[in-house]
Amino acid sequence: MKAPPNGSGAVGLGDPLTVSRAATVLLDRSGVVTGWSPEAGRLLGYRAQEVLGRSVDALSAQTTAEGGEGRLSPGCTSRRGRVVTLRHCSGRLVRVAVECRSLPDTVAGPTTLLLLTDAERLAELQMQQAMLHGMATQSPVALTIYGPDLRVAWANQAARQELPGPFTQYLGRREDELHPGSKALSAHHPSSVTQIMREVLDTGQTVVGLHYRGRPPADPGREHVWSLSYYRLQDAEGRPLGVCEEAADVTDLHQAQRRLVLLNEASAMIGSTLGLERTVQELAAVLVPQVADFIAVDLIGDVLAGSELPADGAAGAGDLCRVAHRSVREDLPEAVVAPGHEVDYPQGSPQWQCLSSGAPVLNAVLDLASPWLLHDPVRSARLNKLGIHSHMVVPLRARGVTMGVATLMRWRDPLAFASEDLLLVEELAGRAAVCIDNARRFHREHTSALTLQRSLLPHKLPAHAAVEAAYRYLPADTEAGVGGDWFDVLPLACGRVGLVVGDVIGHGIRAAATMGRLRTAVHTLADLDLPPEELLSHLDDLVNRLAEEAEEAHPSGVEGVVGATCLYGVYDPVIRRATFARAGHPPPALAHLKEPVEFVDIPAGPPLGIGGLPFESAEVDIPQDSVLAFYTDGLLTASDADTDTGLERLSFALAHPDRPLEDICRTVERALLPDRPRDDVALLVARPRPLPAENVATWALDFQAESARRARTLTGERLAHWQLHELAFSAELIVSELVTNAIRHAQGPVRLRLIRTDNRLVCSVSDCSNTSPHMRRAGAVEEGGRGLFLVAQFALRWGTRYTHEGKIIWAELPIPGP
């Protein structure tokens, strides 16, 4: 197809004013119709017999129509396409486009040829031809026509601009020869455009909006994206003539869409956790290779430490630490500093400028002779070796504070960084900076809570003759925050030991502080030698008071929730029995040497803070060489398993209790705990050790005054047998006073017991009275009142322990070392 030049009167294919298509009328010199074609009859409705020999003026409407003249005159020389109004044989008016042509003189004399056609059809044709001319010369859409052999037959001006050199050299080529290496962006599209055109040519079905990418011959250094459409060209009889390709360059639109997709993906990827380093790595993963070939993210040291930053955000370039970097190559050839190491940028460098001003620095074309690179030969040599040509540094700012910089480079991508890339990176860096600041704040609070919690937990379990113990404590991961789990091994009177584990509801500093208050309360209540169920009742009252205080401080109730679970047990090595009570806590596990692991059946009391329900205890015999395990519920659910599965795994880990306790703890860790538990986990493993019978001596005393003398004698003899002669005087004095007080102020029967442990001698006297003695200082002239005062002076500690039958007054003496 050849487009006519602007303003040309050339006739194109299908022109209705051609002799072969228009209505033809012949006029003589006087305007009489001498010829009338069938097309004229169809146009105006008259038969030839009705108009031949008549004046052509009879066909005129005798009025001037809009845009036309009313009469047809012979010998007219009007412009092509003059519009006149004629009357149809039916009487209606018809607007007709007329072209007059004067014929050479004939036998009949001068003759005029009139070519008539419908004016509206002619206007439509002219519009179509103008459109075709614009598409051929002015349209930004590249049009290429491929013949039946799918080889180039014609292309408009936009398509020819993408093909350097004369267009004639491309005629007869296939599409894959014009744009070699082009690929579909969608996996659903065929990889070959020729295949698509063949289907269009065979089926006649139009294909619209295929997106392909490639490098055009006119711009081989940059990858373009085109939106391609194909439709079949055919003649009037429907025979295919070829395929027309419409190609619109949508590279800029594709880049904009890609940036929007990248921003959308980044919003879901960056900040997925509250881990600071993880957030930085997520930012790097978003930008490489989508935007840059290499990125290095450096943060100020105070950010990594979780410290508060100065309000002005000022920081020196020497106060930076490399947190993460990423490259299109796995060997990271661009990296100069490894993650975790300090990085130093010279004064005047883009990083130094970025930190000082808080504004990004874009070097679209990097000058390797810049002064700052001359002062950094290592980095300059690396940039020069790789051919890094574009450089961009963006600050990581949040809440008006600069926390670090991100450095991006290009060396594999031939395109330089543009302003659109800078806007995209600034947006992503801003989002990442907020997440980094949140991680910094959380890290600081988490560290504070963890420090508080660890300071409130026992740093080392006390050595005790009655038990050997080991423990594991794992705080929750950084997202959940530390919790309020605690454990303890408490030395009690008469060689007994208290074992406790608890869990405060919630996480954070409040949970840790509440845990510290409860742990202190358990210490105090245990020193009073309360039975386990009574101790939990007092602890429940304390939690209720704490909840009331929290409710008053936080009426909304969000931060005022206070609650806990607790398991408390007392093991007596003399009788080899333990008494347990629990408040909403999992029962202890008892691992036998030759039997399956047993979960002790203890009445399940309500969690602390519920109130209104009593706690019950249960006594359990502790066999020789068995192991007790106390734990919090986080241990059972740490591996995303249900409680029953957790109990099965715990039973497996506790099997063979004859192993060292540390080995048992490690086995429990491997079997039940992930690297980052969602909740705090406390595990206390204890191996109860019975006291040998030879280390315990018990006597029943008569309820009379002479029993004090007998108690002194029995004590002296037993200490001599134990070779504790140096304790004889103190022990005899203590048992004499305790027996005397029992006979004077209590009820019989009276029993004396001596217990020898590794480093203690326990002297205890029991009676059937519930009255508690009190120590007081006797006056100068008073005869009595000095008994318990003397006991307190000679004993390491003393106290009262109540039993179901009455009470026990006990005192401890330290056994001297060898």
C-alpha positions in Angstrom: 0.0 0.0 0.0 1.3 3.4 -1.0 -0.1 6.4 1.0 -0.9 9.5 -1.0 0.9 12.7 -0.1 -0.9 15.4 1.9 -3.3 17.4 -0.2 -3.0 15.0 -3.1 -6.0 14.4 -5.3 -4.8 10.9 -6.3 -7.4 8.3 -6.3 -6.9 5.2 -4.0 -8.3 1.8 -4.1 -12.0 1.7 -3.5 -12.5 5.4 -4.3 -16.3 5.9 -5.0 -15.5 8.7 -7.5 -13.7 6.5 -9.9 -15.3 5.7 -13.3 -15.6 2.0 -12.3 -17.5 2.7 -9.1 -19.3 6.1 -9.4 -22.7 6.9 -11.0 -21.9 8.2 -14.5 -23.9 10.9 -16.3 -23.1 12.4 -19.8 -24.3 16.0 -20.7 -24.2 17.8 -23.9 -23.2 21.5 -24.2 -26.7 22.6 -23.2 -26.9 20.4 -20.1 -29.2 17.7 -21.6 -28.6 14.2 -20.4 -27.2 12.1 -23.1 -25.9 9.2 -21.0 -27.2 7.5 -17.8 -25.4 4.6 -16.1 -27.1 1.8 -14.1 -25.2 3.2 -11.0 -26.9 6.6 -11.5 -30.2 4.8 -11.6 -29.5 3.1 -8.3 -28.3 6.4 -6.8 -31.3 8.6 -7.8 -33.9 6.0 -8.6 -34.6 7.1 -12.3 -34.5 4.8 -15.2 -32.5 5.9 -18.3 -35.7 6.4 -20.4 -36.9 8.9 -17.8 -33.9 11.2 -17.9 -32.3 10.8 -21.3 -33.0 13.9 -23.5 -34.0 16.0 -20.4 -32.1 18.8 -18.9 -30.0 17.8 -15.9 -31.5 20.8 -14.0 -34.6 18.7 -13.6 -32.8 16.6 -11.1 -31.7 19.5 -9.0 -33.6 20.3 -5.8 -33.8 24.0 -6.8 -32.5 24.9 -3.3 -29.0 25.3 -1.9 -28.3 22.5 0.6 -25.8 23.0 3.4 -22.3 22.7 2.0 -23.5 22.2 -1.6 -24.8 23.9 -4.7 -28.2 23.4 -6.1 -27.5 22.9 -9.8 -25.4 20.7 -12.1 -24.1 22.7 -15.1 -22.3 21.4 -18.1 -18.7 22.3 -18.5 -18.2 22.7 -14.7 -14.7 23.1 -13.4 -15.5 22.7 -9.7 -13.2 21.0 -7.3 -13.3 17.3 -6.8 -16.0 16.1 -4.5 -18.3 19.2 -4.7 -21.5 18.4 -2.9 -24.9 19.1 -4.5 -28.4 18.3 -3.5 -30.5 16.3 -6.0 -34.0 15.0 -5.8 -34.6 11.3 -5.8 -37.4 9.9 -7.9 -39.3 9.2 -4.7 -39.1 12.9 -3.8 -36.6 12.8 -1.0 -33.4 14.9 -1.2 -30.1 13.2 -1.8 -26.7 14.8 -1.0 -24.3 13.8 -3.7 -20.6 14.4 -4.2 -19.9 15.4 -7.8 -16.8 15.4 -10.0 -17.0 17.0 -13.4 -14.7 16.1 -16.3 -14.8 17.7 -19.7 -14.3 15.2 -22.5 -12.7 16.0 -25.9 -15.1 17.1 -28.6 -17.2 14.3 -30.0 -19.5 14.0 -33.0 -22.2 15.5 -30.9 -20.0 18.3 -29.8 -18.5 19.1 -26.3 -19.5 16.6 -23.7 -19.3 16.7 -19.9 -18.8 13.6 -17.7 -20.4 13.7 -14.3 -19.2 11.3 -11.6 -21.7 11.0 -8.8 -21.5 9.2 -5.4 -23.2 9.4 -2.0 -21.6 12.4 -0.1 -21.6 10.6 3.2 -19.8 7.6 1.8 -17.2 9.8 0.3 -16.6 11.6 3.6 -16.2 8.3 5.3 -13.7 7.2 2.7 -11.7 10.4 3.1 -11.6 9.9 6.8 -10.4 6.3 6.4 -7.7 7.4 4.0 -6.6 10.2 6.4 -6.4 7.6 9.1 -4.4 5.2 6.9 -2.0 8.0 6.0 -1.5 8.9 9.7 -0.9 5.3 10.6 1.7 5.1 7.9 3.6 8.3 8.7 2.7 9.7 12.1 1.4 6.8 14.4 3.7 5.9 17.3 2.5 2.3 16.9 4.8 0.2 14.8 2.9 -1.5 12.0 4.5 -4.3 10.0 2.8 -6.3 7.3 3.9 -9.9 6.7 3.0 -11.6 3.5 1.5 -15.1 3.2 5.0 -16.5 3.6 5.2 -14.5 6.9 8.0 -12.4 5.6 8.2 -8.6 5.8 6.3 -6.9 3.0 5.7 -3.4 4.4 6.2 -1.3 7.5 5.1 2.1 8.6 7.4 5.0 9.7 7.3 4.0 13.4 8.4 0.4 12.6 11.1 1.6 10.3 12.6 3.8 13.0 13.4 0.7 15.0 15.3 -0.8 12.0 18.5 1.2 11.3 19.5 1.6 7.7 17.5 1.4 4.5 14.2 -0.4 4.9 14.7 -2.3 1.7 17.3 -4.5 3.4 14.6 -5.9 5.8 12.1 -6.8 3.1 11.6 -10.5 2.9 12.9 -11.2 6.4 11.1 -13.2 9.1 10.1 -11.6 12.5 12.7 -13.6 14.4 15.3 -12.2 12.1 14.2 -8.6 12.8 14.2 -9.1 16.6 16.4 -12.1 17.5 16.2 -13.4 21.0 12.9 -11.8 21.9 11.0 -13.8 24.6 7.5 -13.8 25.9 7.0 -12.3 29.4 4.2 -14.7 30.2 4.7 -18.4 30.4 1.3 -18.9 28.8 2.4 -17.4 25.5 4.4 -19.3 22.8 8.0 -18.4 22.7 7.9 -17.9 18.9 6.1 -15.0 17.4 6.2 -16.7 14.0 4.1 -19.5 15.4 1.5 -17.0 16.6 1.3 -15.3 13.1 0.9 -18.7 11.5 -2.1 -19.4 13.7 -3.6 -16.0 12.9 -3.1 -16.5 9.2 -4.7 -20.0 9.3 -7.6 -19.3 11.6 -8.2 -15.6 11.1 -8.5 -15.2 14.9 -7.1 -11.9 16.2 -4.5 -12.0 18.9 -4.2 -8.9 21.2 -1.8 -7.8 23.9 1.0 -10.2 23.9 4.0 -8.9 25.8 7.5 -9.7 24.5 10.9 -8.4 25.5 14.0 -8.1 23.5 16.7 -5.7 22.1 15.7 -3.8 19.0 18.5 -3.3 16.3 18.2 0.5 16.8 18.9 0.2 20.5 20.8 -3.0 21.2 22.1 -1.8 24.6 18.7 -1.7 26.3 16.0 -4.3 26.7 12.6 -3.2 25.5 9.1 -4.5 26.1 6.5 -4.5 23.4 2.7 -5.1 23.4 2.0 -7.1 20.2 -1.3 -7.6 18.4 -1.9 -9.6 15.2 -4.8 -9.8 12.7 -5.2 -11.2 9.3 -5.4 -9.1 6.1 -7.7 -10.4 3.3 -9.2 -9.3 0.1 -12.8 -8.7 -0.8 -13.3 -12.4 -1.4 -11.8 -13.4 1.9 -8.5 -14.7 0.6 -5.7 -14.1 3.1 -3.1 -11.6 2.0 -0.9 -11.7 5.1 -0.7 -10.7 8.8 -0.5 -7.2 10.2 1.5 -6.7 13.4 0.9 -3.8 15.8 3.8 -3.3 18.2 3.6 -0.7 20.9 6.7 0.0 23.0 5.5 -0.3 26.6 8.9 -0.4 28.2 8.3 2.6 30.4 4.9 1.3 31.4 6.3 -2.1 32.1 9.0 -0.5 34.3 6.4 1.5 36.2 4.3 -1.7 36.7 7.4 -3.6 37.8 8.2 -0.9 40.3 4.6 -1.1 41.7 4.9 -4.9 41.9 8.2 -4.6 43.6 6.8 -2.1 46.1 3.9 -4.4 46.8 6.2 -7.4 47.3 8.5 -5.4 49.5 5.6 -4.4 51.8 5.0 -8.0 52.5 8.7 -9.1 52.6 10.5 -6.3 54.4 9.8 -6.4 58.2 8.4 -9.9 58.3 10.1 -10.3 61.7 11.4 -8.0 64.4 15.0 -9.2 63.7 17.1 -6.2 62.7 19.6 -8.2 60.6 16.8 -10.2 59.0 15.1 -6.9 58.0 18.2 -5.6 56.4 18.7 -8.9 54.4 15.1 -8.6 53.2 15.8 -5.1 51.9 18.8 -6.4 50.0 16.9 -9.4 48.6 14.2 -7.0 47.2 16.7 -4.7 45.4 19.2 -7.2 44.0 18.9 -8.1 41.1 15.6 -6.3 40.5 17.2 -2.8 40.8 20.9 -3.1 41.3 23.7 -5.6 40.7 25.1 -5.0 44.3 23.9 -3.5 47.5 25.7 -3.0 50.8 23.7 -1.9 53.9 25.7 -0.2 56.7 24.1 0.8 60.0 25.3 3.0 62.8 26.7 1.1 65.8 24.1 2.5 68.2 21.4 1.1 66.1 22.8 -2.4 66.3 23.2 -2.0 70.1 19.6 -0.8 70.4 20.7 2.5 71.9 18.8 5.8 71.5 20.0 7.9 68.6 20.7 11.7 68.7 17.7 13.7 67.7 19.6 15.3 64.8 20.6 11.9 63.5 24.1 13.1 62.9 26.7 10.3 62.7 30.2 9.9 61.3 31.0 7.6 58.4 33.5 5.9 60.7 30.7 4.8 63.1 29.2 2.3 60.6 29.1 -1.4 60.6 28.4 -3.7 57.6 25.2 -5.6 58.3 24.4 -7.2 55.0 25.3 -7.1 51.3 24.1 -9.0 48.2 25.3 -9.3 44.7 24.2 -10.9 41.4 27.3 -13.1 41.8 27.6 -15.5 44.7 31.3 -14.8 45.3 30.4 -11.1 46.0 33.3 -9.5 44.0 32.1 -6.0 44.9 32.4 -6.5 48.7 35.3 -4.8 50.5 34.1 -5.3 54.0 32.5 -8.5 55.4 29.2 -8.4 57.4 29.8 -7.7 61.1 32.9 -5.6 60.5 33.3 -1.8 60.8 33.3 0.0 57.5 35.1 3.3 57.0 34.3 5.7 54.2 36.6 8.7 53.6 35.4 12.2 54.0 33.7 13.6 50.9 32.5 10.1 49.8 28.8 9.7 48.9 28.2 7.8 52.1 29.8 10.5 54.1 27.6 13.1 52.3 24.5 11.0 52.8 25.1 10.6 56.5 25.8 14.3 56.9 22.9 15.7 55.0 20.3 12.9 55.2 19.8 13.2 51.4 20.5 10.6 48.7 23.5 10.8 46.4 23.1 9.7 42.8 26.1 9.2 40.6 24.4 8.0 37.4 27.8 7.9 35.7 30.5 7.1 38.3 33.7 9.0 37.9 36.5 6.7 39.1 38.8 9.7 39.3 36.8 11.3 42.1 38.8 12.6 45.0 37.2 10.4 47.5 38.1 7.3 45.5 41.7 8.5 45.3 41.8 8.3 49.1 40.4 4.8 49.1 42.7 2.7 46.8 41.2 -0.7 47.8 37.6 0.3 46.9 38.8 2.2 43.8 40.6 -0.8 42.5 37.6 -3.0 43.0 35.3 -0.6 41.2 37.7 -0.2 38.4 38.2 -4.0 38.0 34.5 -4.8 37.8 33.7 -1.8 35.6 31.1 -0.4 38.0 29.6 2.5 36.1 26.7 3.7 38.2 26.5 4.4 41.9 23.7 5.4 44.3 23.7 5.9 48.1 20.4 6.2 49.9 20.0 7.1 53.6 18.0 4.8 56.0 15.9 7.4 57.8 13.0 6.9 60.2 11.4 9.4 62.5 13.8 12.1 61.4 16.9 10.1 62.3 19.5 8.6 59.9 20.3 5.1 61.0 22.6 4.1 58.1 23.1 4.0 54.4 22.4 1.6 51.5 24.9 1.7 48.7 23.8 0.3 45.3 25.9 -0.3 42.2 25.5 -1.4 38.6 28.2 -3.1 36.5 26.4 -6.0 34.8 23.4 -3.9 33.9 24.5 -1.5 31.2 21.9 1.1 32.1 22.8 3.8 34.5 20.6 4.6 37.6 17.9 7.0 36.7 15.8 9.3 38.8 12.9 6.7 38.7 15.3 4.2 40.3 16.2 6.7 43.0 12.6 7.3 43.8 11.9 3.6 44.0 14.9 2.9 46.2 14.1 5.8 48.5 10.6 4.5 49.0 11.9 1.0 49.8 14.6 2.4 52.1 12.0 4.4 53.9 9.9 1.4 54.6 12.9 -0.6 55.6 14.1 2.1 57.9 10.8 2.1 59.9 11.1 -1.6 60.3 14.7 -1.3 61.3 13.9 1.3 63.9 11.0 -0.9 65.2 13.5 -3.8 65.4 16.0 -1.6 67.2 13.4 -0.5 69.8 12.1 -4.0 70.3 15.7 -5.3 70.6 16.3 -2.7 73.3 13.1 -3.6 75.2 13.7 -7.3 74.7 17.2 -7.0 76.0 16.0 -5.0 79.1 13.3 -7.6 79.8 15.7 -10.5 79.3 18.3 -8.8 81.6 15.6 -8.3 84.2 14.4 -11.8 83.9 17.8 -13.4 84.1 18.7 -11.3 87.1 15.6 -12.6 88.8 16.3 -16.3 88.0 18.8 -18.3 89.9 22.2 -18.0 88.4 23.3 -21.3 90.0 21.4 -24.0 91.7 22.4 -24.5 95.3 24.2 -27.8 96.1 22.0 -29.9 98.3 22.5 -33.3 99.8 19.0 -34.3 99.1 18.9 -33.7 95.4 21.2 -33.3 92.3 19.6 -30.8 89.9 20.2 -29.4 86.4 18.1 -27.0 84.4 17.5 -25.3 81.0 15.9 -22.0 80.4 15.3 -20.7 76.9 13.7 -17.3 76.5 11.1 -16.9 73.7 12.2 -15.6 70.3 12.4 -11.9 69.7 8.9 -11.6 68.3 7.1 -13.1 71.3 9.3 -11.4 73.9 10.6 -12.9 77.1 8.0 -14.5 79.4 7.6 -15.1 83.1 8.8 -18.7 83.5 10.9 -19.5 86.6 12.2 -22.4 88.6 14.0 -22.9 92.0 15.6 -25.4 94.3 15.0 -24.3 97.9 16.8 -25.8 100.9 14.3 -26.5 103.7 14.4 -27.5 107.3 15.4 -31.0 108.4 17.3 -31.8 105.2 14.3 -31.4 103.0 14.3 -29.6 99.7 11.6 -27.6 97.8 11.3 -27.9 94.0 9.3 -25.3 92.2 8.5 -24.2 88.6 6.1 -21.5 87.5 4.8 -19.6 84.5 3.4 -16.1 84.5 0.8 -15.3 81.8 2.1 -12.9 79.0 5.4 -11.7 77.8 7.6 -8.7 78.3 8.9 -6.6 81.2 5.6 -6.8 83.1 5.6 -10.6 83.0 9.3 -10.7 84.1 8.6 -8.3 87.0 5.6 -10.3 88.1 7.7 -13.5 88.0 10.3 -11.8 90.2 7.6 -10.9 92.8 6.2 -14.4 92.8 9.6 -16.1 93.1 10.4 -13.9 96.1 7.1 -14.8 97.6 7.7 -18.5 97.2 11.1 -18.1 98.9 9.4 -16.4 101.8 6.6 -18.8 102.1 8.9 -21.8 101.8 11.0 -20.5 104.7 7.8 -20.7 106.8 7.7 -24.5 106.1 4.2 -24.3 104.8 2.7 -27.4 103.2 2.6 -27.2 99.3 -1.2 -26.7 99.1 -1.1 -24.0 101.8 1.8 -22.3 100.1 -0.1 -22.1 96.8 -3.1 -20.7 98.6 -1.0 -17.8 99.9 0.5 -17.4 96.5 -3.0 -17.2 95.0 -3.9 -14.4 97.4 -0.8 -12.5 96.3 -1.7 -12.9 92.6 -5.2 -11.6 93.3 -3.8 -8.5 95.0 -1.4 -7.9 92.1 -4.3 -8.3 89.7 -6.3 -5.7 91.6 -3.4 -3.3 91.6 -2.9 -3.8 87.9 -6.6 -3.3 87.2 -6.6 0.0 89.1 -3.5 1.1 87.1 -4.9 0.0 83.8 -8.7 0.1 83.8 -8.9 -1.0 80.2 -7.7 -4.4 81.3 -5.2 -5.0 78.5 -2.1 -4.6 80.5 -3.8 -5.3 83.8 -4.1 -9.1 83.3 -2.1 -11.0 85.9 -2.1 -14.7 86.3 0.3 -17.6 86.7 0.6 -21.4 87.0 2.8 -23.1 89.6 4.0 -26.5 90.7 5.5 -26.9 94.1 6.9 -30.0 95.7 8.8 -30.9 98.9 11.1 -33.9 99.0 12.0 -35.4 102.3 15.1 -37.6 102.0 14.6 -39.2 105.4 11.3 -40.9 104.5 12.0 -40.8 100.7 8.6 -39.2 99.9 7.6 -36.0 98.1 4.5 -33.9 98.5 3.2 -32.0 95.4 0.6 -29.4 94.7 -0.1 -27.6 91.5 -2.0 -24.6 90.3 -3.0 -25.0 86.7 0.5 -26.4 85.9 1.5 -29.6 84.1 2.3 -32.5 86.5 5.9 -33.5 87.1 7.3 -36.5 85.3 8.9 -39.3 87.3 11.4 -41.4 85.3 12.0 -44.8 86.8 15.1 -46.9 86.2 13.3 -50.0 85.1 9.7 -48.8 84.4 8.1 -46.4 81.9 8.1 -42.7 82.6 5.2 -41.8 84.9 3.4 -38.4 85.0 2.5 -38.1 88.6 -1.3 -37.9 89.3 -1.7 -34.7 91.3 -5.0 -33.0 91.8 -5.2 -30.1 89.3 -5.8 -26.9 91.1 -6.9 -23.7 89.3 -4.3 -21.3 88.0 -3.1 -18.6 90.4 -5.4 -15.6 90.4 -8.6 -17.4 89.8 -9.4 -17.7 93.6 -12.3 -19.4 95.3 -11.1 -23.0 94.9 -8.9 -24.9 97.3 -5.6 -26.6 96.4 -4.9 -30.2 97.2 -1.7 -32.1 97.6 -0.5 -35.6 96.9 2.3 -37.7 98.4 4.5 -39.8 96.2 7.1 -42.4 97.0 10.4 -41.6 95.2 12.2 -44.8 94.2 16.0 -45.1 94.3 17.8 -43.8 91.2 14.7 -42.1 89.7 14.6 -38.6 88.2 11.9 -35.9 88.6 11.3 -33.4 85.8 9.5 -30.1 86.2 8.7 -28.1 83.1 6.5 -25.3 81.7 3.9 -25.8 79.0 6.1 -24.1 76.5 8.2 -27.3 76.4 5.4 -29.4 75.2 4.1 -27.1 72.5 7.5 -25.7 71.3 7.6 -27.8 68.2 4.1 -27.0 66.9 2.9 -30.3 68.4 -0.1 -30.9 70.6 0.2 -31.6 74.3 -0.1 -35.4 73.9 2.7 -35.5 71.4 4.8 -33.3 73.6 4.3 -35.7 76.5 5.3 -38.7 74.4 8.5 -36.9 73.3 9.3 -35.9 76.8 8.8 -39.5 78.0 11.3 -40.7 75.3 13.8 -38.0 76.3 13.6 -38.9 80.0 14.2 -42.6 79.5 17.3 -44.1 81.1 17.4 -41.8 84.2 20.8 -43.3 85.2 22.5 -40.9 82.7 24.0 -37.6 83.9 21.4 -34.9 84.3 23.1 -32.6 81.8 22.8 -35.4 79.1 19.1 -35.7 79.9 18.7 -31.9 79.5 20.5 -32.0 76.2 18.3 -34.9 75.0 15.1 -33.0 76.0 16.4 -29.9 74.0 17.0 -31.9 70.9 13.7 -33.8 71.1 11.3 -31.0 72.0 12.9 -27.6 71.4 13.3 -25.7 68.1 16.0 -23.1 67.7 13.6 -20.2 68.3 10.8 -21.3 70.7 7.7 -19.1 70.5 7.2 -19.2 74.3 9.6 -19.3 77.2 10.7 -22.8 78.3 11.9 -23.7 81.8 13.0 -27.3 82.6 14.2 -28.5 86.0 15.5 -32.0 86.3 16.3 -33.4 89.8 17.6 -36.7 91.0 16.4 -37.2 94.6 19.0 -38.8 96.9 17.7 -40.6 100.0 19.5 -39.9 103.3 21.3 -43.1 104.5 19.6 -44.6 107.6 22.9 -44.3 109.6 22.7 -40.5 109.2 19.4 -40.3 111.0 18.8 -41.0 114.7 15.4 -40.7 116.3 14.3 -41.2 120.0 11.0 -41.1 121.8 11.4 -39.1 125.2 9.2 -39.3 128.2 7.1 -36.3 128.9 9.0 -35.3 132.1 11.8 -32.9 133.1 14.5 -35.5 133.3 14.1 -36.1 129.5 16.3 -33.0 128.9 19.3 -34.8 130.6 18.6 -37.9 128.6 18.4 -35.9 125.4 21.9 -34.4 126.1 23.3 -37.9 126.7 21.9 -39.4 123.6 23.1 -36.4 121.5 26.6 -36.7 122.9 26.8 -40.4 122.2 25.5 -40.0 118.6 27.9 -37.2 117.8 30.8 -39.2 119.2 29.7 -42.1 116.9 29.6 -39.6 113.9 32.9 -38.2 115.1 31.5 -34.7 115.5 33.0 -34.1 118.9 33.5 -30.3 118.2 29.7 -29.9 117.9 28.8 -31.8 121.1 28.6 -28.8 123.5 26.4 -26.7 121.1 24.2 -29.6 120.1 23.6 -30.7 123.7 22.7 -27.1 124.7 20.3 -26.8 121.8 18.5 -30.1 122.3 18.3 -29.5 126.1 16.6 -26.2 125.6 14.2 -27.5 122.9 13.2 -30.6 125.0 12.7 -28.4 128.1 10.5 -26.0 126.2 8.4 -28.9 124.7 7.9 -30.4 128.2 7.1 -27.1 129.8 4.8 -25.5 127.2 3.6 -28.3 124.9 2.0 -31.7 125.0 3.5 -35.1 124.7 4.7 -37.3 123.3 8.1 -35.7 122.6 10.6 -37.0 120.0 14.2 -36.1 119.4 15.8 -36.5 115.9 19.3 -35.8 114.8 20.0 -35.6 111.0 23.5 -35.5 109.6 23.9 -34.2 106.0 27.1 -33.3 104.1 27.5 -29.9 105.8 24.7 -29.6 108.4 23.7 -31.2 111.7 19.9 -30.8 112.3 18.5 -31.1 115.8 14.7 -31.3 115.9 12.2 -31.9 118.7 8.6 -32.7 117.9 5.5 -32.5 120.2 1.8 -32.5 119.8 1.1 -28.9 120.4 0.4 -26.2 117.8 1.6 -23.3 120.0 4.6 -21.6 118.4 7.5 -20.4 120.6 8.8 -16.9 120.3 12.2 -15.7 121.1 12.5 -12.8 123.5 15.3 -11.2 125.5 15.1 -11.9 129.3 15.5 -9.1 131.8 18.5 -8.9 134.2 16.6 -10.4 137.1 14.4 -12.8 135.1 15.0 -16.6 135.6 13.7 -17.7 132.2 13.3 -16.5 128.7 16.8 -17.2 127.6 16.3 -20.6 126.0 15.5 -19.8 122.4 17.8 -16.8 122.6 20.7 -19.2 123.3 19.5 -21.6 120.5 19.6 -18.7 118.1 23.1 -17.7 119.2 24.6 -21.2 118.8 22.6 -22.4 115.7 23.1 -21.4 112.1 19.4 -21.0 111.8 16.3 -22.3 113.6 12.5 -22.4 113.1 9.2 -24.1 113.6 7.6 -26.6 111.2 4.0 -27.6 111.7 2.8 -31.1 111.0 -0.5 -32.9 111.2 0.3 -34.2 114.7 1.7 -30.9 116.1 4.9 -29.1 115.4 8.7 -29.5 115.1 11.2 -27.1 116.5 14.5 -27.5 114.6 17.9 -25.9 114.6 20.9 -26.3 112.3 24.6 -26.4 113.1 27.3 -26.2 110.4 29.6 -29.2 110.3 33.2 -28.0 110.2 35.2 -28.9 107.1 38.1 -31.4 107.3 
